[in-house]
Amino acid sequence: MRKRLSILIAAILVVALALFVRHARAEAEFTKTISYVHWVTKSLEQRYKDIGEYPESLTVLVTEDNLDLQILDFLHHSSEVIYRKPPENAAPSFDMLEARQGKRAILVTKEFERRVIR
């Protein structure tokens, strides 16, 4: 009886540890996504300050504005990324960039403000 209880407790601990590790990895990946969205946002903002317009796509930031391709590659592989060039008459709160991982997301407005939804 005591041996079975010890095995049961060990199994519960292993499952709890596995769940904790999985959660920690997901949090670390989301934190990295937040950081990379920050770099993309800064690149978008600098382009807008320099040229006065938003790019047609995020790949323009790599080809013309020296954004590291690895940043976009990571974002596209780790999350669902949607970029919409804001129309000229779009409200300041228009979400032009969205990086979504499950129920969590990072949204970037036309005014380069970021919101994190957890």
Secondary structure per residue as TSV (DSSP state, phi and psi in degrees):
chain	resnum	aa	ss	phi	psi
A	1	M	-	360.0	-44.3
A	2	R	H	-65.8	-36.5
A	3	K	H	-66.1	-41.2
A	4	R	H	-64.0	-40.3
A	5	L	H	-63.9	-40.8
A	6	S	H	-63.5	-40.7
A	7	I	H	-66.1	-41.5
A	8	L	H	-63.3	-44.8
A	9	I	H	-63.5	-42.0
A	10	A	H	-62.4	-41.4
A	11	A	H	-64.5	-41.5
A	12	I	H	-63.5	-41.5
A	13	L	H	-64.2	-40.3
A	14	V	H	-64.3	-44.1
A	15	V	H	-64.1	-43.5
A	16	A	H	-61.8	-42.0
A	17	L	H	-64.4	-41.5
A	18	A	H	-63.7	-41.0
A	19	L	H	-65.4	-40.1
A	20	F	H	-63.5	-44.4
A	21	V	H	-63.8	-42.0
A	22	R	H	-62.4	-44.0
A	23	H	H	-63.7	-43.4
A	24	A	H	-62.4	-39.9
A	25	R	H	-65.1	-42.7
A	26	A	H	-63.3	-41.1
A	27	E	H	-65.3	-40.8
A	28	A	H	-64.5	-40.7
A	29	E	H	-67.0	-39.1
A	30	F	H	-67.5	-37.9
A	31	T	H	-62.7	-40.9
A	32	K	H	-64.8	-39.1
A	33	T	H	-61.5	-43.4
A	34	I	H	-58.2	-44.3
A	35	S	H	-62.8	-44.2
A	36	Y	H	-69.4	-35.5
A	37	V	H	-63.7	-35.1
A	38	H	H	-58.6	-46.3
A	39	W	H	-63.7	-41.0
A	40	V	H	-64.9	-41.5
A	41	T	H	-61.4	-44.7
A	42	K	H	-63.9	-37.4
A	43	S	H	-67.1	-42.3
A	44	L	H	-61.2	-43.6
A	45	E	H	-64.1	-43.1
A	46	Q	H	-65.2	-41.1
A	47	R	H	-61.5	-42.4
A	48	Y	H	-64.6	-39.7
A	49	K	H	-65.7	-40.3
A	50	D	H	-75.5	-43.9
A	51	I	H	-107.3	-26.2
A	52	G	S	84.7	16.8
A	53	E	S	-147.6	159.4
A	54	Y	-	-89.8	148.1
A	55	P	-	-71.9	158.8
A	56	E	S	-68.8	-33.5
A	57	S	S	-149.6	167.0
A	58	L	T	-71.6	-24.1
A	59	T	H	-65.1	-23.7
A	60	V	H	-61.8	-33.7
A	61	L	H	-63.3	-30.1
A	62	V	H	-80.1	-47.1
A	63	T	H	-75.1	-31.6
A	64	E	H	-114.5	-21.3
A	65	D	H	-121.4	13.7
A	66	N	-	64.6	27.6
A	67	L	-	-76.6	136.1
A	68	D	-	-65.4	126.4
A	69	L	H	-58.9	-31.2
A	70	Q	H	-61.2	-31.1
A	71	I	H	-64.5	-49.0
A	72	L	H	-65.9	-39.6
A	73	D	H	-59.3	-46.1
A	74	F	H	-60.8	-46.7
A	75	L	H	-60.8	-42.8
A	76	H	H	-70.3	-28.4
A	77	H	H	-86.8	-26.3
A	78	S	H	-97.1	-17.7
A	79	S	S	-152.4	169.2
A	80	E	E	-87.2	117.8
A	81	V	E	-111.6	128.0
A	82	I	E	-125.9	124.5
A	83	Y	E	-119.2	130.6
A	84	R	-	-126.9	119.3
A	85	K	-	-64.8	124.3
A	86	P	-	-66.3	134.8
A	87	P	-	-65.1	157.0
A	88	E	T	-58.0	-33.9
A	89	N	T	-95.4	13.7
A	90	A	-	-68.0	145.9
A	91	A	-	-66.1	153.5
A	92	P	T	-57.4	-25.4
A	93	S	T	-86.1	4.8
A	94	F	-	-59.4	124.1
A	95	D	E	-82.4	109.0
A	96	M	E	-94.0	-22.8
A	97	L	E	-133.3	134.3
A	98	E	E	-138.3	126.8
A	99	A	E	-120.4	114.9
A	100	R	E	-119.0	132.5
A	101	Q	E	-126.0	100.5
A	102	G	T	63.7	-125.5
A	103	K	T	-86.7	-7.3
A	104	R	E	-96.4	148.1
A	105	A	E	-154.1	156.9
A	106	I	E	-120.9	125.2
A	107	L	E	-115.2	139.5
A	108	V	E	-123.6	126.1
A	109	T	E	-85.8	172.3
A	110	K	T	-58.2	-28.8
A	111	E	T	-90.0	10.7
A	112	F	-	69.7	24.4
A	113	E	-	-90.0	136.5
A	114	R	E	-106.6	140.2
A	115	R	E	-126.8	135.9
A	116	V	E	-108.0	127.5
A	117	I	E	-111.9	118.9
A	118	R	-	-107.0	360.0
